[in-house]
Amino acid sequence: SIGNNTSWTASSWIYVSDVTTQQRILGSYFSQGSTQQRFFVGIINGGILFGYGNKSQYPISGTSVIANSWQNIIVTYSTTTGIISAYLNGSLNGTYDYAGNGGDKIMNSLNITIGDSIGDSAPLNGSISNASIWNYALTAPQIREVYNEGLPSNLHNFSGTAPVAWWQLGENSSYVSGWVFADEMPAGNNGTGNGLAETDLINGVGTTANGVSSGMAVGALVGDAPYSTANAISSGMAVTARVTGSGNTP
């Protein structure tokens, strides 16, 4: 939770085979009798969906989300403008004017869940990678930085104020009778898996498989790999595994 009355940004990478049915990506939910309090980011009919309050739902983009492909979905809310903005793969995909509709309480004080049904029968049926939350609305250049041309960027090096939480949902996770998903940010709000088998953790977005090149010269591989200045792709290494010092080579 990051509390009430604040601007915010929520980012996640998803991979689903069906983009038409309603599915929750990230949010929170509370129900007591007829009173409900919730917010969520999700997808429906190939578009990005936002929900808040007593089952209020607001589609904020068109039919652009693609099935069977990693998609980066980022939603921002600004208390200054009252505008909810949806970004797909680094580009603005739709907006919704929420001013005057209780927008200052969109991000409530409840714990956040990832991929859960959040009180409804609409969990995300697929894979999620690199979920992160900021307590302010990112700018368009910052959105493109997070998208990083299709490879999740290292948010420790983010140009703006760091997110309040970043769950890679990858190799920095641990399994002892259940999954614990490490929060890479200093607050250390680690997540706990619910109903996830040990085999449910799979390769995430940006993973590169081993292969054999054909017709490539020795110097043909150029450019830096994620988190690296060594022109190579690591395998089985956490983001923090690469260090420098005496005797080490990149």
C-alpha positions in Angstrom: 0.0 0.0 0.0 1.1 3.6 -0.6 -2.0 5.1 1.0 -4.7 7.6 0.0 -4.6 11.0 -1.6 -1.6 10.6 -3.8 -0.7 10.5 -7.5 0.6 7.1 -8.6 1.9 4.9 -11.4 1.5 1.1 -11.7 3.6 -0.9 -14.2 3.5 -4.6 -15.1 4.5 -6.9 -18.0 1.9 -9.5 -18.9 1.7 -12.5 -21.2 -1.8 -13.9 -21.8 -3.4 -16.0 -24.5 -6.8 -14.3 -24.1 -7.1 -10.5 -24.1 -10.9 -10.3 -24.5 -12.1 -11.5 -21.0 -11.8 -9.3 -18.0 -8.6 -9.9 -16.0 -7.0 -8.2 -13.1 -3.3 -7.3 -13.2 -2.7 -5.4 -10.0 -4.8 -3.8 -7.4 -6.5 -4.1 -4.0 -9.9 -5.0 -2.6 -12.0 -4.8 0.5 -15.6 -5.8 1.1 -17.8 -5.6 4.1 -21.5 -6.1 3.5 -22.6 -3.8 0.8 -19.5 -1.5 1.2 -16.7 -2.1 -1.3 -13.4 -0.3 -1.6 -11.0 -1.2 -4.4 -8.8 -0.1 -7.2 -7.3 -2.2 -10.0 -5.6 -2.1 -13.3 -6.6 -4.8 -15.8 -7.5 -5.7 -19.3 -10.8 -6.3 -21.1 -11.8 -6.6 -24.8 -8.2 -6.0 -25.8 -8.0 -2.8 -23.9 -6.7 -1.5 -20.6 -9.2 -1.3 -17.8 -9.3 0.7 -14.5 -11.6 0.0 -11.6 -12.4 1.9 -8.4 -14.9 2.0 -5.6 -18.1 0.0 -5.6 -17.6 -2.0 -8.8 -17.1 1.1 -10.9 -15.0 0.2 -14.1 -13.6 2.5 -16.7 -12.1 1.3 -20.0 -9.3 3.7 -20.8 -7.9 2.5 -24.1 -8.9 0.8 -27.3 -8.3 -2.7 -28.5 -4.5 -2.7 -28.6 -3.3 -5.4 -26.2 -1.9 -8.4 -28.1 -2.3 -12.0 -27.1 0.7 -14.4 -26.8 3.2 -11.6 -26.5 4.8 -9.8 -23.6 3.1 -6.4 -23.2 4.1 -3.6 -20.9 1.0 -1.9 -19.3 1.5 1.3 -17.3 -1.3 3.3 -15.8 -0.8 6.7 -14.1 -3.0 9.0 -12.1 -2.3 12.7 -11.3 -4.0 14.4 -8.5 -3.1 17.7 -10.2 -5.0 17.0 -13.4 -7.4 14.2 -12.3 -6.4 12.3 -15.5 -5.9 8.6 -15.6 -3.5 7.7 -18.5 -2.9 4.3 -19.9 0.4 3.4 -21.7 1.0 0.3 -23.8 4.5 -0.7 -24.7 5.8 2.8 -24.0 3.1 4.8 -25.9 0.0 6.6 -24.7 -3.0 4.4 -25.4 -5.8 6.3 -23.7 -6.9 8.7 -21.0 -9.9 9.1 -18.7 -10.8 12.3 -16.9 -11.5 11.3 -13.3 -11.5 14.8 -11.8 -14.3 15.3 -9.3 -15.1 11.6 -9.0 -13.1 10.8 -5.9 -9.9 10.5 -7.7 -7.9 11.6 -4.7 -8.7 8.2 -3.1 -8.0 6.0 -6.1 -4.9 4.4 -4.5 -6.4 3.2 -1.2 -4.6 2.1 1.9 -5.1 -1.6 1.4 -2.4 -4.1 0.6 -1.8 -4.7 -3.1 -2.2 -8.0 -4.9 -0.7 -9.0 -8.2 -2.7 -11.2 -10.6 -5.4 -11.9 -8.1 -9.2 -11.7 -8.7 -9.5 -9.0 -6.1 -12.9 -10.0 -4.9 -14.2 -11.0 -8.3 -13.8 -14.0 -10.4 -11.4 -12.3 -12.8 -7.8 -13.3 -12.0 -5.1 -12.9 -14.6 -4.8 -16.1 -16.6 -1.2 -15.9 -17.8 2.2 -14.7 -16.7 3.3 -11.4 -15.0 6.8 -10.0 -14.8 8.4 -6.9 -13.2 5.5 -5.3 -11.4 6.3 -1.9 -9.9 4.6 1.1 -8.2 5.5 4.7 -7.9 3.9 7.3 -5.6 3.7 9.9 -8.4 2.7 10.1 -12.0 5.5 9.3 -14.4 6.1 11.5 -17.4 6.0 10.2 -21.0 9.9 10.0 -21.2 10.0 8.1 -18.0 7.3 5.7 -19.3 9.5 5.0 -22.3 12.5 4.5 -20.0 10.6 1.8 -18.1 9.5 0.1 -21.3 13.1 0.2 -22.6 12.3 -1.0 -26.1 10.8 -4.2 -24.8 13.4 -5.2 -22.2 12.5 -4.3 -18.5 15.0 -1.6 -17.4 17.0 -1.8 -14.2 14.9 0.4 -11.9 17.8 0.9 -9.5 19.2 3.2 -12.2 15.8 4.9 -12.9 16.3 8.6 -13.9 13.5 9.9 -11.7 12.6 9.1 -8.1 12.7 5.4 -7.6 9.5 3.3 -7.3 8.3 2.5 -3.8 8.2 -1.2 -4.8 9.5 -3.3 -7.6 8.8 -7.1 -7.7 10.8 -8.7 -10.5 8.9 -12.0 -9.9 12.0 -13.8 -11.2 15.4 -15.1 -10.1 15.5 -13.0 -7.0 12.5 -14.9 -5.6 12.9 -17.9 -3.2 10.8 -21.0 -2.5 10.5 -22.7 0.9 7.1 -24.4 1.1 5.8 -21.3 -0.9 7.1 -18.4 -3.0 8.5 -15.2 -1.5 8.9 -12.5 -4.2 11.6 -10.0 -3.2 10.9 -6.3 -3.4 14.1 -4.7 -4.9 13.4 -1.3 -3.3 14.8 -0.4 0.2 11.4 -0.7 1.9 11.6 -4.4 1.2 7.8 -5.1 0.9 8.3 -8.7 -0.1 5.3 -10.5 -1.7 4.0 -13.9 -0.7 2.7 -16.4 -3.3 -0.8 -17.7 -2.8 -1.6 -21.1 -4.4 1.5 -21.0 -6.7 3.4 -24.2 -7.3 7.2 -24.2 -7.4 7.1 -24.8 -11.1 4.9 -21.7 -11.7 7.9 -19.4 -11.9 9.1 -19.4 -15.5 11.3 -17.3 -17.7 10.1 -13.7 -17.8 10.1 -11.0 -20.4 13.5 -10.2 -22.0 14.9 -13.7 -21.4 17.2 -14.9 -24.2 17.6 -18.6 -24.9 20.8 -20.2 -25.8 21.5 -20.7 -29.5 24.1 -21.2 -32.2 24.8 -18.3 -34.7 25.1 -18.9 -38.4 27.2 -16.6 -40.7 28.2 -14.1 -38.0 31.6 -12.7 -37.6 33.4 -12.6 -34.3 32.7 -8.9 -33.9 29.1 -9.0 -35.0 27.6 -8.9 -31.5 27.3 -5.2 -30.5 25.4 -3.2 -28.0 25.0 -3.8 -24.3 22.9 -6.5 -22.7 20.4 -5.5 -19.9 22.3 -4.4 -16.7 25.6 -4.9 -18.5 28.4 -3.2 -20.3 29.9 -6.4 -21.5 27.9 -7.3 -24.7 26.6 -10.5 -23.3 23.5 -12.1 -21.9 23.7 -13.7 -18.5 22.0 -16.9 -17.6 20.8 -17.8 -14.1 22.3 -14.7 -12.6 20.4 -12.1 -10.5 20.6 -8.4 -11.3 23.0 -7.8 -8.4 25.3 -10.7 -9.2 27.6 -8.7 -11.4 30.3 -6.8 -9.5 33.5 -5.0 -10.2 36.8 -5.0 -8.3 40.3 -6.3 -8.4 40.7 -9.4 -10.6 37.2 -9.1 -12.0 36.5 -8.6 -15.7 33.2 -7.4 -17.2 
